[in-house]
């Protein structure tokens, strides 16, 4: 059993929520399934407030980072002149904070797992671009479970123990041009990039476009991603 003192501390940037009934007002939240997956892995998940200051200093106390899903990044963040009508839940403070977290984690070698929006944030942080919309119903990956093929020899393959896995997706955007140094580690049948890594990077890092927390409680391949993050965080101590 993992003792409280030995659990690696995993920073999970909070997401702004306009309505949260149990709290009566707007809130900062993270998905319970996400937090429980980190806890099962032996980590101590800690939501952190998206404040646009002293990001590096605040992250110094943590052993790892989990960059979660959420709304869309503002298209101007990756040089787009126009905004597609389907773009939703853009928040400038959230964008700025997440991008700083991604850059600092990559530059410092802080172990990081990025999920859905998190993958897109890392891609943009390293100079990549996004496809603002995959083409509407029938083409987007919303409320779908589908197979992805995983590249051998990657952190992603090591974590999941699989070269193909069924994943739970909820996204209407995807990687267009990968950021500097990033390589695709998984793809869907339609060619969508479902995983990214940074070969030669300073620390453990992998990113997935799907939501492993959705099925981690029953699928060892998905729980393996959280296990690998916590293991890397413990090793870095």
C-alpha positions as CSV (number, residue, x, y, z in Angstrom):
1,X,0.0,0.0,0.0
2,X,1.3,3.5,-0.9
3,X,1.8,5.7,2.1
4,X,0.8,9.3,2.0
5,X,4.4,10.5,2.4
6,X,5.6,8.5,-0.5
7,X,2.9,9.4,-3.0
8,X,4.4,11.5,-5.8
9,X,2.6,14.9,-6.1
10,X,0.9,15.3,-9.5
11,X,-0.2,18.7,-10.6
12,X,-3.5,18.8,-12.4
13,X,-4.4,22.2,-13.8
14,X,-8.0,23.0,-12.9
15,X,-10.7,23.7,-15.5
16,X,-13.1,26.6,-15.2
17,X,-16.8,25.6,-14.9
18,X,-19.6,28.1,-15.3
19,X,-22.1,26.0,-13.3
20,X,-21.5,23.4,-10.6
21,X,-24.7,22.8,-8.7
22,X,-23.2,21.3,-5.5
23,X,-21.1,24.5,-5.0
24,X,-23.9,26.9,-6.1
25,X,-21.5,29.1,-8.1
26,X,-18.9,28.9,-10.9
27,X,-16.1,26.5,-10.0
28,X,-12.7,25.1,-10.8
29,X,-12.9,21.4,-11.4
30,X,-11.3,18.2,-12.7
31,X,-13.0,15.0,-13.7
32,X,-13.4,12.6,-10.8
33,X,-12.4,9.6,-13.1
34,X,-9.1,11.4,-13.9
35,X,-8.3,12.1,-10.3
36,X,-9.1,8.5,-9.3
37,X,-6.9,7.1,-12.0
38,X,-3.9,9.0,-10.6
39,X,-4.8,7.9,-7.1
40,X,-5.0,4.2,-8.2
41,X,-1.6,4.6,-9.7
42,X,-0.1,5.7,-6.4
43,X,0.0,9.4,-7.0
44,X,-1.3,12.3,-5.0
45,X,-3.4,14.4,-7.5
46,X,-3.6,18.1,-6.7
47,X,-5.7,20.5,-8.7
48,X,-3.8,23.8,-9.3
49,X,-5.4,27.2,-9.9
50,X,-4.8,28.7,-13.4
51,X,-3.1,31.9,-12.4
52,X,-1.0,33.5,-15.1
53,X,2.1,34.2,-12.9
54,X,5.1,32.4,-11.3
55,X,4.1,29.2,-13.1
56,X,7.6,27.6,-13.0
57,X,8.0,28.4,-9.3
58,X,4.6,26.9,-8.5
59,X,5.4,23.7,-10.4
60,X,8.8,23.3,-8.6
61,X,7.1,21.5,-5.7
62,X,5.5,18.9,-7.9
63,X,6.9,15.5,-9.1
64,X,4.8,15.3,-12.3
65,X,2.0,17.0,-14.3
66,X,-1.2,15.7,-15.8
67,X,-2.5,18.2,-18.4
68,X,-6.2,17.3,-18.8
69,X,-8.9,17.8,-21.4
70,X,-11.2,20.8,-21.7
71,X,-12.5,23.4,-24.1
72,X,-10.8,24.6,-27.3
73,X,-7.7,26.7,-27.5
74,X,-8.1,30.2,-29.1
75,X,-7.2,29.8,-32.8
76,X,-5.0,32.9,-32.7
77,X,-2.7,30.9,-30.3
78,X,-1.6,28.9,-33.4
79,X,-1.7,31.6,-35.9
80,X,-5.2,31.1,-37.4
81,X,-6.7,34.3,-38.8
82,X,-10.3,33.1,-38.4
83,X,-12.3,31.2,-35.9
84,X,-14.5,28.2,-37.0
85,X,-18.1,28.4,-35.7
86,X,-17.7,25.1,-33.8
87,X,-14.9,26.4,-31.5
88,X,-16.2,26.5,-27.9
89,X,-15.3,27.3,-24.3
90,X,-12.3,29.4,-25.1
91,X,-10.8,31.1,-22.1
92,X,-7.7,33.3,-22.4
93,X,-6.4,32.7,-18.9
94,X,-6.8,29.0,-19.2
95,X,-4.9,29.0,-22.5
96,X,-2.1,31.1,-21.2
97,X,-1.7,29.0,-18.0
98,X,-1.8,25.6,-19.8
99,X,0.7,26.7,-22.5
100,X,3.1,27.9,-19.8
101,X,2.7,24.6,-17.9
102,X,3.4,22.6,-21.1
103,X,6.5,24.6,-22.0
104,X,7.9,24.5,-18.5
105,X,7.3,20.7,-18.2
106,X,9.0,20.0,-21.5
107,X,11.9,22.3,-20.9
108,X,12.5,21.1,-17.3
109,X,11.9,17.4,-17.9
110,X,9.0,17.3,-15.4
111,X,7.2,14.1,-16.2
112,X,3.9,14.9,-18.0
113,X,0.9,13.1,-19.3
114,X,-1.3,15.2,-21.6
115,X,-4.8,14.2,-22.5
116,X,-7.1,15.4,-25.3
117,X,-7.0,19.3,-25.0
118,X,-3.7,18.7,-23.2
119,X,-2.2,17.0,-26.3
120,X,-3.3,20.0,-28.4
121,X,-1.9,22.5,-25.8
122,X,1.6,20.8,-26.0
123,X,1.4,20.8,-29.8
124,X,0.7,24.5,-29.9
125,X,3.2,25.3,-27.2
126,X,5.9,23.8,-29.4
127,X,4.8,25.7,-32.5
128,X,2.3,23.3,-34.0
129,X,-1.1,23.9,-35.4
130,X,-4.6,22.4,-35.1
131,X,-7.4,21.6,-37.5
132,X,-10.2,23.6,-36.0
133,X,-12.9,21.2,-36.9
134,X,-12.8,17.7,-38.3
135,X,-15.8,18.1,-40.5
136,X,-18.9,17.8,-38.3
137,X,-21.0,14.8,-37.4
138,X,-19.8,11.6,-39.0
139,X,-16.2,12.8,-39.1
140,X,-15.5,14.1,-35.7
141,X,-14.5,11.8,-32.8
142,X,-17.2,12.7,-30.3
143,X,-18.8,10.0,-28.1
144,X,-17.0,7.3,-30.0
145,X,-14.9,4.3,-29.1
146,X,-12.5,3.2,-31.8
147,X,-9.2,1.4,-32.3
148,X,-5.8,3.2,-32.5
149,X,-2.5,1.8,-33.7
150,X,0.4,2.6,-31.5
151,X,4.0,2.8,-32.7
152,X,6.4,0.3,-31.2
153,X,9.3,1.5,-29.0
154,X,7.4,4.5,-27.7
155,X,6.6,5.5,-24.1
156,X,3.0,5.1,-25.1
157,X,3.5,1.4,-26.1
158,X,5.5,0.8,-22.9
159,X,2.8,2.3,-20.8
160,X,-0.2,0.6,-22.4
161,X,1.6,-2.7,-23.3
162,X,-0.2,-2.7,-26.6
163,X,0.3,-2.0,-30.3
164,X,-3.5,-1.5,-30.8
165,X,-6.1,-0.5,-28.2
166,X,-9.7,0.6,-28.1
167,X,-10.0,4.2,-26.9
168,X,-12.8,6.5,-25.7
169,X,-12.7,9.8,-27.7
170,X,-14.4,13.1,-27.4
171,X,-12.9,15.7,-29.7
172,X,-13.8,17.7,-32.8
173,X,-10.3,19.1,-33.4
174,X,-7.0,17.4,-34.1
175,X,-3.3,18.0,-34.8
176,X,-2.7,19.6,-38.2
177,X,1.1,20.3,-38.1
178,X,3.1,18.8,-35.2
179,X,5.1,21.1,-33.1
180,X,8.9,21.2,-33.2
181,X,10.4,17.8,-32.3
182,X,7.0,16.1,-31.8
183,X,6.3,12.8,-33.5
184,X,3.0,10.9,-33.8
185,X,3.0,7.8,-31.7
186,X,-0.6,6.6,-32.4
187,X,-3.2,7.1,-35.2
188,X,-6.8,6.3,-35.8
189,X,-8.0,4.6,-39.0
190,X,-8.8,7.9,-40.6
191,X,-5.2,9.1,-40.0
192,X,-6.0,11.4,-37.1
193,X,-3.0,11.8,-34.8
194,X,-4.0,10.1,-31.5
195,X,-0.6,10.3,-29.7
196,X,2.4,12.5,-29.6
197,X,5.9,12.2,-28.0
198,X,9.1,14.2,-28.0
199,X,12.0,11.8,-28.8
200,X,15.2,13.0,-27.1
201,X,13.2,15.1,-24.6
202,X,14.6,15.8,-21.1
203,X,11.9,13.8,-19.2
204,X,9.1,11.3,-19.5
205,X,6.3,12.6,-21.7
206,X,3.5,11.2,-23.7
207,X,0.2,12.7,-25.0
208,X,-3.0,11.1,-26.1
209,X,-5.9,12.6,-28.0
210,X,-8.4,10.2,-26.3
211,X,-9.6,10.0,-22.7
212,X,-7.9,7.1,-20.9
213,X,-9.7,8.0,-17.7
214,X,-13.0,6.9,-19.1
215,X,-12.1,3.2,-19.1
216,X,-9.0,3.1,-16.9
217,X,-11.0,1.5,-14.0
218,X,-11.6,-1.6,-16.2
219,X,-8.9,-1.5,-18.9
220,X,-5.2,-2.1,-17.7
221,X,-3.9,-0.5,-20.9
222,X,-5.5,2.8,-20.1
223,X,-4.7,2.7,-16.4
224,X,-1.1,2.0,-17.5
225,X,-0.8,5.6,-18.7
226,X,-1.4,6.9,-15.2
227,X,0.8,4.2,-13.7
228,X,3.7,5.2,-16.0
229,X,3.3,8.9,-15.1
230,X,3.4,8.2,-11.4
231,X,6.3,5.8,-11.8
232,X,8.3,8.5,-13.7
233,X,7.4,11.1,-11.1
234,X,8.6,8.8,-8.3
235,X,11.8,8.1,-10.2
236,X,12.5,11.8,-10.7
237,X,12.5,12.5,-6.9
